[in-house]
Amino acid sequence: FKDTNDKALAEKADKGYVDSGLAAAAEKAQAVALEKMDAFNTEAKKRFDGVEAMLDRLNLTGGGSSGSDLTAEAAEFSKHVGASVSPEEYKAYTEAFDGYLRLGDGRKAPQGAAGTLELSAAMSSGSDPAGGYFVPAAQSRRIATKVFETSPIRQVSTIEVIGTDALEGDNDLEEASSGWVGETESRPETGTPTVGRWRIPVQEQYAMPKDTQKNLDDAARDVEAWLARKVSEKFARGENTGFVTGDGEKRPRGFLTRTFVSTDDATRAWGDVQYIPTGVSGDFAAAPDGWDVFITVIGKVKAPYRQGAVWIMSRSTLAAVMKEKDSNGQYFWTADLTNNNFGFRVLNFPVVEAEDMPVIASDSLSIVFGDMKAAYTIVERAGITVLRDPFTQKGSVLFYTTKRVGGDALNFEAYKAIKFSAS
């Protein structure tokens, strides 16, 4: 890719344009490089999932619970349902939950050598007054893990789990002043910081996968694993959009929905985020000046926030970034094989691909840089509920699954945006 792109850049510098054949070759080389990256990650995930499935079959990752695990899971589940649930009650509930998914409430399901288990009685400890039943703690964690693995914003943000409808706190908008005095001198009063309040409410998110009753009747099929996989995929897609561009109405507020201005931290109103323009509407500046904006952005982020900083951009924006070079003809991006995952770094900071980031266009905020753990907080209420619906679609069973999640930016100095504009 680099060799082909070098030829294209050299021709553009020499002639002012790139021959269509060479341009096509450069695009193809880049596509091949990205495809190889995807293939590497897909194969790595496939192998990881295979190992995870094997461990599940061996009861090493939640397929079975020891006494201490059962006690811990019962305690966690008690927080979900808002009432005390004993390990014995929780064990009966988890055994009945699979039967509920397959057969519905009030039906009898096999319970091994112990005979049969009445679902409605065993599951009373986990019923939700709003309808449905809470997913057992182990399966709830499985869903949360899969959502985390497929949600790039979750992986770089702060996550808080609560038992109420919102997370609240104080903003320390100014530093407290201080002074130096001698031992016997008077101590004049110093300034007091201005404190504001913030609040992140949780919003209801739902997914409704369906399966045929015939499939559910198959005793060899792991219905709980199927539900976890389908639900986590749908939750992750909705979350990704909300955390980036959500308007805060019945969904999280995304970090790109704040007001973006060009003023520095010292003079900018709290709640606004700084952007740095590329100098050209809808594009980078002409080579080799296109990279100046990246260096400027890094310099605008305070040192404490650079320690954990990342770049966030879409795949198409990353493709454009990969073509840029400095005055010495050197690329600023490098391959990143951290954690056995093929990715990219720009000026030694990792790139997070988020497809909900805007594509490059006039005045677009297509790249974000900063410490998102300091900048953005995701809040979720403990517990996932599922309601079985065998009536809406004859022959199929719908699983109305809900959880509550919110999000908002809390630190507006911890991240900046690159704006593709003249100023």
Order of alpha helices (4+ residues) and beta strands (2+ residues): alpha-alpha-alpha-alpha-beta-beta-alpha-beta-alpha-alpha-beta-beta-beta-beta-beta-alpha-alpha-beta-beta-alpha-alpha-beta-alpha-beta-beta-beta-beta-alpha-beta-beta-beta
